[in-house]
């Protein structure tokens, strides 16, 4: 039998820990649905069925075509703040009903860059094989190129393909919570430029986009915004509209933005919703990003969206 001398029983040197290529630390995630210290209360006017740990819940027992009482509106708002996106099955609202529901949260917003449905504040996405692409297969927050981006949106699927066509949402408070401490320190107080041109250039020509440059000049928003109702910190940059971080070199801005954009891709921060005709999704645009999955060709997918005007991020 071979005897190994003590001198040979050396512990091999550990390889130095490396941050993965996407910039994210490996290991357990911090998954807080609500801010620390916020007391959760039961819901009395409807049922809540969570779909993921921090984001996304189905709401049961409501007919959204009926007017909301102040108490019901307030309880739904509490659920929206807690879950960030609410889903309502089998509603089949008219465009007028959809607008009336959304208007309980504020003035409705128009977007001249998107196709209209029944009314100037209703956007209609009618997609079939070979049609003009829209905001699919890209993570984004709606209209951050505005000085006051949308507070939220109410989306209804009119026609659903037999397979595919899901939508995903990401919790940007969880995305911020899980950043490495040194990255949080680096972006503290930083501001970023948002511009409509990069987001729309892939499906409009320069001639079509040019008339909107005066209407939508580039704007700056905080890289990390505070939610106006909960006070929670959230990442507020997105692939479609954020072009650079003010005061950073081009190289550093690109590097940091790539890392921040990647946070929306973490599965633990996401919820995925499989649509049926007549379903409604109501999301907090201040706290989320979303991604329409373009996997349903050659079938058709028809959706209508109403957006609610928002405030200036701080």
N, C-alpha and C positions, 0 to 999 in steps of 0.2 A: 504494500500500500504506500502510495506516495504521500509524504508529509509536507504540507505547505508551511514554510517558515513564516513567523510573525511578520517579518519585514515585507513579505509578499502580500500580506492581508491589508493592503492599502485600499481606502475607499476611492473609487474613481471620481474625478472632478465632475461636478454637475455642469451640464451645458447652461450657459446664462439664459435666463428667461427672456423670451422675445415677444414683443407685442405682435399679434398676427398682422398679416398684410393689410387687412381692412381697418386697422387702427383700434380694434375693439379688444378689451381684455377678455380672456376666457374665464369660465367659471360661473358661479351662481349670479343671477340677475336680481336687481332690486326692483320689486314689482309692487308698487303702491298705487292703488286705484284712486285714492283721495289724498289730500295734503295731510301731513301729520297733525294730530290734534282735532281733526274734523270728526264730529260724532255722527255716525250713521244712524238713520231712523228708518223704520219700516214704511213701505208705501201702502196707503190706504185706499186709493182710488183706482188702482190697476195692478195687474201682476207683472213681475219682472223676472225674466229668465236669462241669466248671464250666458254669454257665448264664449267669453275668454276671461283671463284673469283680471286685466285692468281696463279693457275696452270692449264695448259692444254688448247690448242686451236687447232681447225681444220684449216688447210691451204687449200684454194681453188684456182683453176685456174692454177695448175702446173702439168706438166708431168715429173716425176723424172727420167724417162729413158733418157731424153735429157740432154746434158751437161749443167752444171751451168755456167753462166757468173760470173765474179767477183762481179758485182753489185748484182746479185741475191743471190749469196753465202753470201755476207755481210748482206743483208736484212734478209735472213733466220737466220743467226747467231744472229742478233738483236732480232728477234722473239723468238729464243730459249732462250736467256738470260732473256727475259721478261716473257715468259710463262713456261719455264723449260721442257715442253714436247710438241712436235708438232705432229699432226696426219694428215695423207694424205690418203684419201679414194681412193680405186679402182685403185691402181697403177700396180699391177701384174708384179713386176720387176723380171728379171732373177737374179740369184745369182751374176753374173758379174755386172749388173746394180746396184744392192744393194751395192756391194763393191765399185763401182766407186762413188756413191753418198756419202757414208761414208768417202771416202778418201779425200774429200774436206776439212775435218776437221782434218786431220793428218794421221799418220801411223796407220795401222790396227793392232789389237792385237790378238794374239793367246792364247788359253786356253787349255792346254793338259788334263785338268780334265773334259772337257765336250765333248759330241759327235760331230764329225765334219760333215759338210754338203759338198757342192761342193767347196772345197778349204780349206786349213788349217786354214784360218781366218774366216770361216763361221761355226757357231754352229747351229746344227739342233736339235730341241726338237720335238720328235715324240711320242706323248702320246696317248695311248689307255688303256682300262681297263686291269689291271694286269701287266702293264709294270713298269719298274724301275722308282721310283719317282725322280723328279728333283726339281728345286727351285720353288715350289709352296707353297701356304698358309704359307708364312713367309715374313715379311717385311725385305728388305735388300738393300744395295747398292752394286753394282757389284765389285768384286775382290778388296775389301779394304785390303786384305791380301798381296797385292803387295806394294812394296815401292812407285810405281807410279800407283795408281789405274786408271781405265779407265776414259777418259774424257766424253765419251758418248757412246750410242749404237743406232743402227738402227735395229728394229725388224719388220719382215713381217710375217703375218699369211698366210700360204699356204692352210690349211684346218681348217675350223671352225666348232665346234659342233653346233647342232641345237638350243641348249640353253646353257647358262653358258660359262665359259672360258674367262671371262673378265679379264682385267688387271687394277690395281689401282696404282696411283703414289701419293706420299706425298711430299709437299714442305718443305724442311728442313730449309729454311730461316724463314718461318712462324713458324715452330716448335721452333726455337731458340727465335724469337721475343716474344713468349708467355710464356717463362719460367719465374717463379717467380724470382725477383731480387736477392734473397739470393742464389738461385741455380746458376744463371749466375755468381755471385761473386765466388762461390765455385769452379766452373769449369774453371774459367779464367786462361789461361795458362796451363791447365792440358793436359796430353797426355794419350793415351790409346793403349793397345796392340791389334793387329788384327792378327788372325791366321786362316789358311784355314781349319784346322782339324775339328772344331766344325760344320762348315757349310756343309762339305761333309760327315761327319761320318754317317749321317742317311741313306745314300744310297750307300756307298762304304765300303768294309771290311778294317780292319787294314792293311792287306797284300797289298791291292790295293793302299792304301794311303801312305804307308811307303816310296816308291821311290821318292815322291815329297817333303819330308821334307827338303832336302838340297836345292831344287829349290825354295821353298817358306818357308823360316824361318819366325818366327813371326816378325812383324814390329810394330813400334810405329807411330801414327798419332795424330795430335791435336784433342782433343774432340770437339773443335769449330774451324773450318777452315774458312779462308777468300776465297771467290771466286776470282780466279786469273784475271777475266775480269771485274767484277762489284765491287769487294772489300767488298761484303756483307758477314756478319757472318752467318754461318750455322752449325747446329749440324752434326757431322761426326762420329757417332757411330751407329752400327746396330746389330740386334740380331744374325745374321748368323756368323759374324766374330769377333766382339769385345768381348774380354774375360775379361779384367780388366783395371782399371784406375791406371796408375803408381803412386806410392807414397801414395795411399789410403790404408787403411786396407781392408782386404777381405770383411768384413761386410759392410763398407761404400761404397766400390766400387760396390758391388752387389746392394746396396740400390739406389745409384745414377744412375747406369746404368738402373735399372728397370724403374725408372722415365723417363729417357731420351728416352729409347726405346718406352715408351708409347706415346710419342709425335707423332709418325707416325700414331697412331690410331685415331687421332682427325679428324672427318669428314670435318670440315671447312678447313683443310689443304690439302684436297685430291681431286683428279679427278678420275673418273672411266670410262673406255672406253669399249664399246661393239664392238667387231670385226666383220668385214666381210672379206671374202677371198680377198687377194690382198691389204689389208690395211697396212700402214706403221706407226710405231711410232718411233720418234727420240727424245731421252731424254738426258738431261744434267745429267750425273751420279754424278757430283760434288755437285749438288744442290738438289738431290731427293733420295727417296727410292721408291721401287716398290714391288708389291705383285700380283702374278698370282693366280687367284681364281680357286681352284680345285673342281669345282661343276658340271662337265660335264660327268662323267662316266655314262654309259659305252661307250660313244662316243669318237671319235678320235679328237685330236687337234695337228696340225703340224705347227711349227714356225721355222723361220731361223733368226739368229741374227748375226750382224757384230758389233764388238766393236772397239772403237777408243782409242789408247793409250793416257794416260794422263800425268800429271805432279806430282811432289811431293807436297802433301798438306802442307800449312803453315798457 
